[in-house]
Amino acid sequence: MSILTADNQVQENIDIWGYTSNPLNLMQDTKRQFDSKNIFSPGHFVGEI
């Protein structure tokens, strides 16, 4: 869940984005699932995916 609007006090005390880990592994797994031969724009996305 992400908070779209909040007072400064709220923003300072909670994680307003709601996601704290690195999604790179998830993106790499998704890329492998849909492009197992790595032929669609290899190395052009974040993390050289």
C-alpha positions as CSV (number, residue, x, y, z in Angstrom):
1,M,0.0,0.0,0.0
2,S,1.2,3.5,-0.8
3,I,0.0,6.8,0.7
4,L,-0.7,9.3,-2.0
5,T,-1.2,12.4,0.3
6,A,-0.2,13.1,3.9
7,D,0.8,15.8,6.3
8,N,4.6,16.4,6.7
9,Q,4.4,14.9,10.2
10,V,2.9,11.7,8.8
11,Q,5.5,11.5,6.0
12,E,8.4,11.9,8.5
13,N,7.1,9.0,10.7
14,I,6.2,6.3,8.3
15,D,7.4,4.8,5.0
16,I,5.0,6.5,2.6
17,W,6.1,4.4,-0.4
18,G,5.4,1.1,1.4
19,Y,8.1,-0.9,-0.3
20,T,11.6,-1.1,1.2
21,S,13.4,-3.9,-0.6
22,N,15.2,-4.0,-3.9
23,P,12.9,-5.2,-6.7
24,L,15.8,-6.0,-9.1
25,N,15.7,-9.8,-8.5
26,L,11.9,-9.8,-9.2
27,M,12.5,-7.8,-12.4
28,Q,15.3,-10.2,-13.5
29,D,13.0,-13.3,-12.8
30,T,10.2,-11.7,-14.8
31,K,12.5,-11.0,-17.7
32,R,13.8,-14.6,-17.7
33,Q,10.2,-15.9,-17.6
34,F,9.1,-13.9,-20.7
35,D,12.4,-13.7,-22.5
36,S,14.4,-16.8,-21.6
37,K,16.7,-16.4,-24.6
38,N,17.4,-12.7,-23.7
39,I,16.7,-11.4,-27.2
40,F,14.5,-8.4,-26.4
41,S,16.7,-5.4,-25.8
42,P,19.3,-7.2,-23.7
43,G,21.1,-4.9,-21.2
44,H,19.0,-1.8,-21.9
45,F,17.0,-1.8,-18.7
46,V,17.9,-1.0,-15.1
47,G,20.4,-3.5,-13.7
48,E,21.4,-4.3,-17.3
49,I,18.4,-6.6,-17.6
